[in-house]
Amino acid sequence: AMWAQAGQHYQAALDADPKDVPSHLNLAAVVAAQGQTRKAILLYMEALRLDPDSIEAMNNLAWILATSPVAEYRDGAKAIQFGLRACELSSNSIPTMIGTLAAAYAEAGQFPEATKTGERARDLAAAQGQPALAQKNEELLELYRTGKPYREPGP
């Protein structure tokens, strides 16, 4: 019920101001959590149309395109494109974005690149005092090293 309420709240904000990028991002996160992947993708695309430099929209879109349990939503090449741009715009300083790029390389079957990038994400997370994030990246690395992409659990 909490997700539904949040969704209604963000939808109302979006109806009031269709050009409000944060409302697109918030609603996209809510519908993605509810398993409405197609709607989330469309909301992130619209956010990027309104703000082509939204690193949050790029990163979250890249993550879905790289890791969705539903094959029709995955697109490794596009995920890499969005992931690279998000990393570039954030000066390669945000471990979550580097981790997303690693997942994108894995989805595209570029496992050496995925491993190298995942190690960067892990090391940066550790250096920034984010041990849980470093650990998560280490778990993903075990997949990439064995030639497997990461998949979000299904709904």
C-alpha positions as CSV (number, residue, x, y, z in Angstrom):
1,A,0.0,0.0,0.0
2,M,2.9,2.3,0.7
3,W,4.2,2.0,-2.9
4,A,0.7,2.6,-4.2
5,Q,0.4,5.8,-2.1
6,A,3.8,7.0,-3.2
7,G,2.9,6.3,-6.8
8,Q,-0.3,8.3,-6.5
9,H,1.6,11.2,-4.9
10,Y,4.2,11.3,-7.7
11,Q,1.7,10.8,-10.4
12,A,-0.3,13.8,-9.1
13,A,2.9,15.9,-9.0
14,L,3.6,14.8,-12.6
15,D,0.0,15.6,-13.7
16,A,0.5,19.1,-12.2
17,D,3.8,19.6,-13.9
18,P,4.6,17.2,-16.8
19,K,8.1,18.8,-17.2
20,D,9.2,18.0,-13.6
21,V,12.1,15.7,-13.9
22,P,12.3,14.6,-10.2
23,S,8.7,13.5,-10.4
24,H,9.5,11.3,-13.4
25,L,12.4,9.8,-11.5
26,N,10.4,9.2,-8.3
27,L,7.5,7.7,-10.1
28,A,9.8,5.5,-12.2
29,A,11.5,4.2,-9.1
30,V,8.1,3.4,-7.6
31,V,6.7,1.6,-10.6
32,A,9.9,-0.3,-11.1
33,A,9.7,-1.6,-7.5
34,Q,6.2,-2.7,-8.3
35,G,7.4,-4.7,-11.3
36,Q,6.0,-2.3,-13.9
37,T,9.2,-2.3,-15.9
38,R,7.9,-1.0,-19.2
39,K,6.3,2.0,-17.5
40,A,9.6,2.7,-15.6
41,I,11.6,2.6,-18.8
42,L,9.2,5.1,-20.5
43,L,9.4,7.4,-17.5
44,Y,13.2,7.3,-17.5
45,M,13.3,8.0,-21.2
46,E,11.0,11.0,-20.8
47,A,13.1,12.3,-17.9
48,L,16.1,12.1,-20.3
49,R,14.2,13.9,-23.0
50,L,13.5,16.7,-20.5
51,D,17.0,16.6,-19.0
52,P,19.6,14.9,-21.3
53,D,22.2,15.1,-18.5
54,S,20.2,13.5,-15.8
55,I,22.8,11.0,-14.5
56,E,20.1,9.4,-12.2
57,A,17.8,8.7,-15.2
58,M,20.8,7.3,-17.2
59,N,22.0,5.1,-14.4
60,N,18.6,3.7,-13.5
61,L,17.7,3.1,-17.1
62,A,21.1,1.4,-17.7
63,W,20.5,-0.9,-14.7
64,I,17.1,-2.0,-16.0
65,L,18.4,-2.6,-19.5
66,A,21.3,-4.6,-18.1
67,T,19.7,-6.6,-15.3
68,S,16.0,-7.0,-15.9
69,P,14.8,-10.6,-15.4
70,V,12.6,-10.1,-18.5
71,A,14.6,-10.7,-21.7
72,E,12.6,-8.3,-23.8
73,Y,13.6,-5.3,-21.6
74,R,17.3,-6.0,-21.7
75,D,19.6,-4.2,-24.2
76,G,23.3,-4.5,-23.3
77,A,24.5,-2.0,-26.0
78,K,22.1,0.7,-24.9
79,A,22.9,0.0,-21.2
80,I,26.6,0.5,-21.9
81,Q,25.9,3.7,-23.8
82,F,23.8,5.2,-20.9
83,G,26.2,3.8,-18.3
84,L,29.3,5.2,-19.9
85,R,27.7,8.6,-20.2
86,A,26.5,8.6,-16.5
87,C,30.0,7.7,-15.4
88,E,31.5,10.4,-17.6
89,L,29.2,13.1,-16.3
90,S,29.9,12.1,-12.7
91,S,33.7,12.1,-13.3
92,N,33.8,8.3,-12.6
93,S,33.5,9.1,-8.9
94,I,30.2,7.3,-8.0
95,P,30.6,3.6,-7.3
96,T,27.0,2.7,-8.0
97,M,27.2,4.2,-11.5
98,I,30.4,2.3,-12.2
99,G,28.8,-0.9,-10.9
100,T,25.9,-0.3,-13.3
101,L,28.3,0.0,-16.1
102,A,29.9,-3.3,-15.1
103,A,26.5,-5.0,-15.2
104,A,25.9,-3.5,-18.7
105,Y,29.2,-4.9,-20.0
106,A,28.2,-8.3,-18.5
107,E,24.8,-8.2,-20.2
108,A,26.6,-7.4,-23.5
109,G,28.9,-10.4,-23.0
110,Q,32.0,-8.3,-22.4
111,F,33.1,-10.1,-19.3
112,P,36.7,-9.0,-19.0
113,E,35.5,-5.4,-19.2
114,A,32.7,-6.2,-16.7
115,T,35.2,-7.6,-14.3
116,K,37.7,-4.7,-14.6
117,T,34.8,-2.2,-14.1
118,G,33.3,-4.1,-11.2
119,E,36.6,-4.1,-9.5
120,R,36.8,-0.4,-9.9
121,A,33.3,0.0,-8.4
122,R,34.2,-2.3,-5.5
123,D,37.5,-0.5,-4.7
124,L,36.0,2.9,-5.0
125,A,33.1,1.9,-2.7
126,A,35.6,0.6,-0.1
127,A,37.7,3.8,-0.4
128,Q,34.6,5.9,0.1
129,G,33.6,4.0,3.3
130,Q,30.7,2.0,1.8
131,P,31.5,-1.6,2.8
132,A,28.0,-2.9,2.0
133,L,28.3,-1.6,-1.5
134,A,31.8,-2.9,-1.9
135,Q,30.5,-6.4,-0.8
136,K,27.6,-6.2,-3.3
137,N,30.1,-5.4,-6.1
138,E,32.3,-8.4,-4.9
139,E,29.2,-10.7,-5.2
140,L,28.5,-9.4,-8.7
141,L,32.2,-9.9,-9.7
142,E,31.9,-13.6,-8.8
143,L,29.2,-13.8,-11.6
144,Y,31.2,-11.8,-14.2
145,R,34.4,-13.8,-13.5
146,T,32.5,-17.0,-14.4
147,G,31.0,-15.4,-17.5
148,K,27.5,-14.8,-16.1
149,P,25.5,-11.5,-16.2
150,Y,23.6,-10.4,-13.1
151,R,19.8,-10.6,-13.1
152,E,17.4,-8.8,-10.8
153,P,15.2,-11.3,-9.0
154,G,11.7,-11.5,-10.7
155,P,8.7,-9.9,-9.1
